[in-house]
Amino acid sequence: MKEQDRTAVCNRTEHKEENVRVRNVKTGEIGFTFGCTEEGGTIQVRLTNGQLDSWVAADCEEAPE
């Protein structure tokens, strides 16, 4: 995910309280954002099975429905 895309996803997540659908390009897993960590450059996601995970933003892309 490019920096401007990460910023847009994090703004939607943090300020508009949206759960953005994202895909981990390395694993193919789908998750929904619930937070971002600026310091570590990670995105916190809730996986489709309900588990929580943290992905490096560079490994993510916004996933269409």
N, CA, C and O atoms as a GROMACS GRO file, in nm:
protein
  260
    1MET      N    1   0.085  -0.117   0.000
    1MET     CA    2   0.000   0.000   0.000
    1MET      C    3   0.090   0.123   0.000
    1MET      O    4   0.183   0.133   0.080
    2LYS      N    5   0.061   0.214  -0.089
    2LYS     CA    6   0.137   0.339  -0.094
    2LYS      C    7   0.102   0.425   0.027
    2LYS      O    8  -0.002   0.408   0.089
    3GLU      N    9   0.192   0.517   0.058
    3GLU     CA   10   0.173   0.603   0.176
    3GLU      C   11   0.042   0.680   0.171
    3GLU      O   12  -0.029   0.689   0.271
    4GLN      N   13   0.008   0.736   0.055
    4GLN     CA   14  -0.117   0.814   0.046
    4GLN      C   15  -0.238   0.723   0.063
    4GLN      O   16  -0.340   0.766   0.118
    5ASP      N   17  -0.231   0.598   0.015
    5ASP     CA   18  -0.341   0.504   0.035
    5ASP      C   19  -0.354   0.467   0.183
    5ASP      O   20  -0.465   0.458   0.236
    6ARG      N   21  -0.239   0.445   0.249
    6ARG     CA   22  -0.239   0.412   0.392
    6ARG      C   23  -0.301   0.526   0.471
    6ARG      O   24  -0.382   0.504   0.561
    7THR      N   25  -0.262   0.648   0.437
    7THR     CA   26  -0.316   0.766   0.506
    7THR      C   27  -0.467   0.774   0.488
    7THR      O   28  -0.539   0.802   0.583
    8ALA      N   29  -0.515   0.749   0.366
    8ALA     CA   30  -0.659   0.755   0.340
    8ALA      C   31  -0.734   0.647   0.417
    8ALA      O   32  -0.838   0.674   0.476
    9VAL      N   33  -0.681   0.525   0.418
    9VAL     CA   34  -0.746   0.415   0.492
    9VAL      C   35  -0.746   0.445   0.641
    9VAL      O   36  -0.847   0.425   0.708
   10CYS      N   37  -0.634   0.494   0.692
   10CYS     CA   38  -0.626   0.524   0.836
   10CYS      C   39  -0.718   0.641   0.873
   10CYS      O   40  -0.779   0.638   0.980
   11ASN      N   41  -0.729   0.741   0.788
   11ASN     CA   42  -0.822   0.851   0.815
   11ASN      C   43  -0.966   0.802   0.820
   11ASN      O   44  -1.043   0.841   0.907
   12ARG      N   45  -1.002   0.716   0.726
   12ARG     CA   46  -1.138   0.662   0.725
   12ARG      C   47  -1.163   0.577   0.850
   12ARG      O   48  -1.272   0.579   0.907
   13THR      N   49  -1.061   0.503   0.891
   13THR     CA   50  -1.073   0.415   1.007
   13THR      C   51  -1.080   0.495   1.136
   13THR      O   52  -1.167   0.471   1.220
   14GLU      N   53  -0.988   0.589   1.152
   14GLU     CA   54  -0.973   0.663   1.277
   14GLU      C   55  -1.073   0.777   1.293
   14GLU      O   56  -1.122   0.802   1.403
   15HIS      N   57  -1.105   0.847   1.184
   15HIS     CA   58  -1.187   0.968   1.195
   15HIS      C   59  -1.333   0.948   1.153
   15HIS      O   60  -1.422   1.017   1.202
   16LYS      N   61  -1.356   0.854   1.063
   16LYS     CA   62  -1.494   0.830   1.018
   16LYS      C   63  -1.549   0.700   1.075
   16LYS      O   64  -1.663   0.663   1.048
   17GLU      N   65  -1.466   0.632   1.153
   17GLU     CA   66  -1.504   0.507   1.217
   17GLU      C   67  -1.555   0.403   1.118
   17GLU      O   68  -1.650   0.329   1.146
   18GLU      N   69  -1.490   0.397   1.000
   18GLU     CA   70  -1.521   0.296   0.900
   18GLU      C   71  -1.429   0.176   0.922
   18GLU      O   72  -1.315   0.192   0.967
   19ASN      N   73  -1.479   0.059   0.892
   19ASN     CA   74  -1.397  -0.061   0.891
   19ASN      C   75  -1.370  -0.093   0.745
   19ASN      O   76  -1.453  -0.153   0.677
   20VAL      N   77  -1.253  -0.053   0.698
   20VAL     CA   78  -1.217  -0.067   0.557
   20VAL      C   79  -1.174  -0.211   0.530
   20VAL      O   80  -1.096  -0.267   0.607
   21ARG      N   81  -1.224  -0.269   0.423
   21ARG     CA   82  -1.188  -0.406   0.385
   21ARG      C   83  -1.052  -0.402   0.317
   21ARG      O   84  -1.034  -0.332   0.217
   22VAL      N   85  -0.956  -0.476   0.371
   22VAL     CA   86  -0.821  -0.482   0.315
   22VAL      C   87  -0.778  -0.627   0.297
   22VAL      O   88  -0.832  -0.719   0.359
   23ARG      N   89  -0.679  -0.644   0.209
   23ARG     CA   90  -0.624  -0.778   0.182
   23ARG      C   91  -0.475  -0.774   0.205
   23ARG      O   92  -0.408  -0.680   0.164
   24ASN      N   93  -0.423  -0.876   0.270
   24ASN     CA   94  -0.279  -0.890   0.287
   24ASN      C   95  -0.226  -0.953   0.160
   24ASN      O   96  -0.261  -1.067   0.128
   25VAL      N   97  -0.141  -0.882   0.086
   25VAL     CA   98  -0.093  -0.930  -0.044
   25VAL      C   99   0.002  -1.049  -0.030
   25VAL      O  100   0.020  -1.124  -0.125
   26LYS      N  101   0.063  -1.067   0.086
   26LYS     CA  102   0.154  -1.180   0.107
   26LYS      C  103   0.078  -1.308   0.140
   26LYS      O  104   0.117  -1.416   0.095
   27THR      N  105  -0.029  -1.297   0.218
   27THR     CA  106  -0.100  -1.418   0.263
   27THR      C  107  -0.235  -1.438   0.195
   27THR      O  108  -0.288  -1.548   0.195
   28GLY      N  109  -0.289  -1.331   0.136
   28GLY     CA  110  -0.420  -1.338   0.073
   28GLY      C  111  -0.535  -1.323   0.171
   28GLY      O  112  -0.652  -1.325   0.130
   29GLU      N  113  -0.505  -1.308   0.301
   29GLU     CA  114  -0.610  -1.295   0.402
   29GLU      C  115  -0.684  -1.163   0.386
   29GLU      O  116  -0.628  -1.062   0.344
   30ILE      N  117  -0.813  -1.167   0.420
   30ILE     CA  118  -0.898  -1.048   0.418
   30ILE      C  119  -0.926  -1.007   0.562
   30ILE      O  120  -0.948  -1.092   0.649
   31GLY      N  121  -0.923  -0.877   0.586
   31GLY     CA  122  -0.955  -0.825   0.718
   31GLY      C  123  -1.023  -0.691   0.707
   31GLY      O  124  -1.029  -0.631   0.600
   32PHE      N  125  -1.073  -0.644   0.820
   32PHE     CA  126  -1.141  -0.514   0.827
   32PHE      C  127  -1.067  -0.429   0.930
   32PHE      O  128  -1.047  -0.471   1.044
   33THR      N  129  -1.027  -0.310   0.889
   33THR     CA  130  -0.947  -0.224   0.976
   33THR      C  131  -1.025  -0.178   1.098
   33THR      O  132  -1.146  -0.156   1.092
   34PHE      N  133  -0.952  -0.164   1.209
   34PHE     CA  134  -1.011  -0.103   1.328
   34PHE      C  135  -0.913  -0.008   1.395
   34PHE      O  136  -0.947   0.053   1.496
   35GLY      N  137  -0.792   0.005   1.340
   35GLY     CA  138  -0.694   0.098   1.396
   35GLY      C  139  -0.568   0.103   1.313
   35GLY      O  140  -0.544   0.016   1.228
   36CYS      N  141  -0.488   0.205   1.338
   36CYS     CA  142  -0.360   0.222   1.270
   36CYS      C  143  -0.256   0.267   1.372
   36CYS      O  144  -0.288   0.338   1.468
   37THR      N  145  -0.134   0.225   1.350
   37THR     CA  146  -0.023   0.267   1.435
   37THR      C  147   0.077   0.342   1.348
   37THR      O  148   0.146   0.283   1.264
   38GLU      N  149   0.083   0.473   1.368
   38GLU     CA  150   0.173   0.556   1.288
   38GLU      C  151   0.319   0.519   1.312
   38GLU      O  152   0.398   0.511   1.218
   39GLU      N  153   0.356   0.497   1.439
   39GLU     CA  154   0.495   0.473   1.475
   39GLU      C  155   0.550   0.348   1.405
   39GLU      O  156   0.662   0.349   1.355
   40GLY      N  157   0.470   0.243   1.402
   40GLY     CA  158   0.515   0.118   1.342
   40GLY      C  159   0.472   0.098   1.199
   40GLY      O  160   0.514   0.002   1.134
   41GLY      N  161   0.388   0.187   1.149
   41GLY     CA  162   0.340   0.175   1.011
   41GLY      C  163   0.253   0.052   0.990
   41GLY      O  164   0.254  -0.010   0.884
   42THR      N  165   0.176   0.016   1.095
   42THR     CA  166   0.091  -0.102   1.084
   42THR      C  167  -0.056  -0.065   1.084
   42THR      O  168  -0.097   0.043   1.128
   43ILE      N  169  -0.134  -0.159   1.035
   43ILE     CA  170  -0.279  -0.147   1.033
   43ILE      C  171  -0.336  -0.264   1.113
   43ILE      O  172  -0.302  -0.379   1.087
   44GLN      N  173  -0.421  -0.234   1.209
   44GLN     CA  174  -0.483  -0.339   1.289
   44GLN      C  175  -0.611  -0.384   1.219
   44GLN      O  176  -0.694  -0.303   1.178
   45VAL      N  177  -0.625  -0.515   1.206
   45VAL     CA  178  -0.738  -0.571   1.133
   45VAL      C  179  -0.808  -0.679   1.214
   45VAL      O  180  -0.747  -0.747   1.297
   46ARG      N  181  -0.938  -0.694   1.187
   46ARG     CA  182  -1.016  -0.805   1.239
   46ARG      C  183  -1.038  -0.897   1.120
   46ARG      O  184  -1.101  -0.859   1.021
   47LEU      N  185  -0.984  -1.019   1.130
   47LEU     CA  186  -0.995  -1.116   1.021
   47LEU      C  187  -1.138  -1.167   1.010
   47LEU      O  188  -1.219  -1.149   1.101
   48THR      N  189  -1.168  -1.229   0.898
   48THR     CA  190  -1.303  -1.279   0.875
   48THR      C  191  -1.342  -1.387   0.975
   48THR      O  192  -1.461  -1.412   0.996
   49ASN      N  193  -1.243  -1.452   1.037
   49ASN     CA  194  -1.274  -1.554   1.139
   49ASN      C  195  -1.285  -1.494   1.279
   49ASN      O  196  -1.302  -1.567   1.376
   50GLY      N  197  -1.274  -1.360   1.289
   50GLY     CA  198  -1.290  -1.292   1.416
   50GLY      C  199  -1.161  -1.263   1.491
   50GLY      O  200  -1.161  -1.185   1.586
   51GLN      N  201  -1.050  -1.324   1.449
   51GLN     CA  202  -0.922  -1.299   1.514
   51GLN      C  203  -0.872  -1.160   1.482
   51GLN      O  204  -0.906  -1.102   1.378
   52LEU      N  205  -0.790  -1.105   1.572
   52LEU     CA  206  -0.728  -0.975   1.551
   52LEU      C  207  -0.585  -0.996   1.505
   52LEU      O  208  -0.518  -1.090   1.547
   53ASP      N  209  -0.539  -0.906   1.418
   53ASP     CA  210  -0.402  -0.914   1.368
   53ASP      C  211  -0.354  -0.774   1.338
   53ASP      O  212  -0.433  -0.679   1.334
   54SER      N  213  -0.225  -0.761   1.316
   54SER     CA  214  -0.163  -0.634   1.280
   54SER      C  215  -0.076  -0.660   1.158
   54SER      O  216   0.012  -0.746   1.160
   55TRP      N  217  -0.100  -0.583   1.052
   55TRP     CA  218  -0.027  -0.602   0.927
   55TRP      C  219   0.055  -0.478   0.897
   55TRP      O  220   0.013  -0.366   0.925
   56VAL      N  221   0.173  -0.499   0.839
   56VAL     CA  222   0.254  -0.388   0.789
   56VAL      C  223   0.177  -0.327   0.671
   56VAL      O  224   0.130  -0.399   0.583
   57ALA      N  225   0.166  -0.197   0.670
   57ALA     CA  226   0.086  -0.129   0.567
   57ALA      C  227   0.134  -0.162   0.426
   57ALA      O  228   0.054  -0.171   0.333
   58ALA      N  229   0.265  -0.182   0.409
   58ALA     CA  230   0.320  -0.213   0.277
   58ALA      C  231   0.267  -0.347   0.224
   58ALA      O  232   0.270  -0.371   0.103
   59ASP      N  233   0.220  -0.434   0.313
   59ASP     CA  234   0.169  -0.565   0.274
   59ASP      C  235   0.019  -0.565   0.248
   59ASP      O  236  -0.039  -0.670   0.220
   60CYS      N  237  -0.046  -0.448   0.257
   60CYS     CA  238  -0.192  -0.439   0.244
   60CYS      C  239  -0.234  -0.368   0.117
   60CYS      O  240  -0.159  -0.289   0.060
   61GLU      N  241  -0.355  -0.399   0.075
   61GLU     CA  242  -0.421  -0.322  -0.029
   61GLU      C  243  -0.570  -0.321   0.004
   61GLU      O  244  -0.623  -0.415   0.063
   62GLU      N  245  -0.635  -0.213  -0.034
   62GLU     CA  246  -0.779  -0.207  -0.011
   62GLU      C  247  -0.845  -0.310  -0.101
   62GLU      O  248  -0.812  -0.320  -0.219
   63ALA      N  249  -0.937  -0.386  -0.047
   63ALA     CA  250  -1.001  -0.495  -0.121
   63ALA      C  251  -1.146  -0.459  -0.151
   63ALA      O  252  -1.220  -0.419  -0.062
   64PRO      N  253  -1.186  -0.475  -0.276
   64PRO     CA  254  -1.326  -0.448  -0.310
   64PRO      C  255  -1.416  -0.552  -0.245
   64PRO      O  256  -1.373  -0.662  -0.212
   65GLU      N  257  -1.542  -0.515  -0.226
   65GLU     CA  258  -1.640  -0.605  -0.164
   65GLU      C  259  -1.666  -0.725  -0.252
   65GLU      O  260  -1.746  -0.812  -0.216
   0.00000   0.00000   0.00000
